[in-house]
């Protein structure tokens, strides 16, 4: 099974750093929309593919644009929501990384399935500030769940810190912020 992590397209929260990080619910920019459209050529989807998406508008928009016209399975999960990297217990979740409510997602992204089996705790706090030991347990459980889906290709549309955290978990190598993927950058891992 191929597991491909893809970072969302350029978001409004990156246009005027650091001030723009305090933007609540930032959408994709025009450049981000174009980046999401290029995913159609880079990673053509089929009906058998599964996309797992972070419950943040910019990731949902990236997946929506990329999968337009393809009836693949689209699952929204807080287990791929924003994650600070590296972790610092003194840091707070930024407004740009606040998880959307299930109701907003259902209203704005009607063809996406919401992962309901997870506790509401994950939907309210996500994995942003989860200590490394706890993330390891949750992350390993998430990867095991991905294996159980059984599809040939699973794409995960997420965030730089989240992707790097999962990459570190999968490879066992210590990574830094220098290892972050660029906008709509991807990392491919095989799970057996």
C-alpha positions in Angstrom: 0.0 0.0 0.0 1.2 3.5 -0.8 0.8 6.2 1.8 1.4 9.7 0.3 1.4 12.8 2.5 0.6 16.0 0.7 0.9 19.5 2.2 -2.0 21.8 1.5 -1.7 24.6 -1.1 -0.6 28.2 -0.1 -3.0 29.6 2.5 -3.9 33.2 3.4 -2.2 32.7 6.8 1.2 32.8 5.1 1.0 36.1 3.2 2.0 38.5 5.9 4.1 36.6 8.5 4.0 36.5 11.5 0.8 38.7 11.7 -1.2 36.6 9.3 -0.8 33.5 11.5 -3.5 35.0 13.7 -6.0 34.8 10.8 -8.9 32.6 11.8 -10.0 30.0 9.3 -7.7 31.1 6.4 -8.6 29.8 2.9 -6.3 29.0 0.0 -4.9 31.9 -1.9 -5.1 32.1 -5.7 -1.7 30.5 -5.8 -2.9 27.8 -3.5 -5.8 27.1 -5.7 -3.5 26.8 -8.7 -1.2 24.5 -6.7 -4.2 22.3 -5.8 -5.1 22.1 -9.5 -1.6 20.9 -10.4 -2.1 17.9 -8.1 -4.6 16.5 -10.7 -1.7 16.0 -13.1 0.8 15.0 -10.5 -1.4 12.5 -8.7 -4.3 11.5 -10.9 -7.0 10.0 -8.7 -9.3 7.0 -9.3 -12.5 5.9 -7.5 -10.5 3.3 -5.5 -8.3 6.0 -3.9 -8.8 7.3 -0.4 -8.0 10.9 0.7 -7.7 11.6 4.4 -7.9 15.3 5.1 -7.2 17.6 8.1 -10.3 19.5 9.3 -8.9 22.8 8.3 -10.3 24.9 5.4 -7.1 25.1 3.4 -6.6 21.3 3.5 -10.2 20.6 2.7 -10.1 23.1 -0.2 -6.9 21.5 -1.5 -8.5 18.0 -1.5 -11.8 19.4 -2.9 -10.1 21.0 -5.9 -7.8 18.1 -6.5 -10.6 15.5 -6.4 -13.2 17.4 -8.3 -15.1 15.0 -10.6 -13.7 11.9 -8.9 -15.9 9.8 -6.6 -13.1 8.6 -4.4 -13.5 8.3 -0.7 -12.7 11.5 1.2 -12.4 11.2 5.0 -11.9 14.1 7.4 -9.9 13.2 10.5 -8.5 15.3 13.4 -5.6 12.8 13.6 -4.0 14.6 10.7 -4.8 18.1 11.9 -2.1 20.8 12.5 0.8 19.7 14.8 3.5 21.9 16.2 7.0 20.8 15.2 9.0 20.6 17.3 6.8 20.5 20.3 7.0 23.2 22.9 4.6 23.1 25.8 4.8 26.9 26.2 3.5 27.5 22.7 -0.3 28.0 22.0 -2.3 26.8 19.1 -2.5 29.6 16.5 -5.8 30.9 15.2 -4.9 29.7 11.7 -4.7 26.2 13.0 -8.1 26.0 14.8 -10.0 22.9 13.8 -13.3 23.5 12.0 -16.5 22.1 13.6 -18.1 19.0 12.1 -21.1 21.2 11.3 -19.1 23.6 9.2 -17.4 20.8 7.4 -20.7 19.1 6.7 -22.2 22.4 5.4 -19.2 23.5 3.3 -17.8 20.2 2.1 -20.8 18.0 1.5 -19.2 15.1 -0.3 -16.6 14.5 2.5 -17.1 11.8 5.2 -16.4 12.9 8.8 -14.5 10.3 10.9 -17.2 9.9 13.6 -15.6 7.0 15.4 -13.1 9.3 17.1 -13.9 10.8 20.5 -15.1 14.5 20.4 -11.9 15.2 22.4 -9.9 14.8 19.2 -12.3 17.0 17.3 -12.0 19.8 19.9 -8.2 19.8 20.6 -6.6 17.8 17.7 -3.0 16.7 17.9 -1.3 20.2 17.8 0.1 20.2 21.4 0.0 16.4 22.0 3.3 15.4 23.9 5.6 13.1 21.8 4.8 9.9 23.8 1.1 10.4 23.4 1.5 11.3 19.7 3.5 8.1 19.1 0.6 6.0 20.4 -2.1 7.9 18.5 0.1 8.1 15.4 0.8 4.3 15.4 -2.9 3.6 15.8 -3.7 5.9 12.9 -1.1 4.2 10.6 -2.5 0.8 11.6 -6.0 2.1 10.7 -4.7 3.2 7.3 -3.3 -0.3 6.7 -6.7 -1.8 7.5 -8.4 0.4 4.9 -6.6 -1.9 2.4 -6.6 0.4 -0.6 -3.6 0.6 -2.9 -3.2 4.3 -2.4 -4.1 6.5 0.5 -3.4 10.2 0.3 -3.2 12.4 3.4 -3.7 16.1 2.9 -2.2 17.8 6.0 0.3 20.3 7.3 4.1 20.7 7.4 4.5 19.9 11.1 2.0 17.0 11.0 3.6 15.4 8.0 7.1 15.8 9.5 5.8 14.3 12.8 4.4 11.2 11.0 7.5 11.0 8.8 9.7 10.9 11.9 7.4 8.2 13.4 7.5 6.1 10.3 11.2 6.4 9.6 12.5 6.5 13.2 14.9 9.4 12.1 15.1 12.6 14.0 13.9 15.5 11.8 13.9 19.3 11.9 11.9 22.1 10.5 14.3 22.0 7.6 12.6 18.8 6.6 9.2 20.4 6.1 7.6 19.8 2.7 6.8 22.9 0.6 3.2 23.9 -0.4 1.6 20.9 -2.2 4.9 19.1 -1.6 4.6 15.4 -0.9 6.2 12.5 0.9 5.6 8.9 -0.1 5.9 6.0 2.3 5.0 2.4 1.8 3.2 0.5 4.6 2.9 -3.2 4.5 
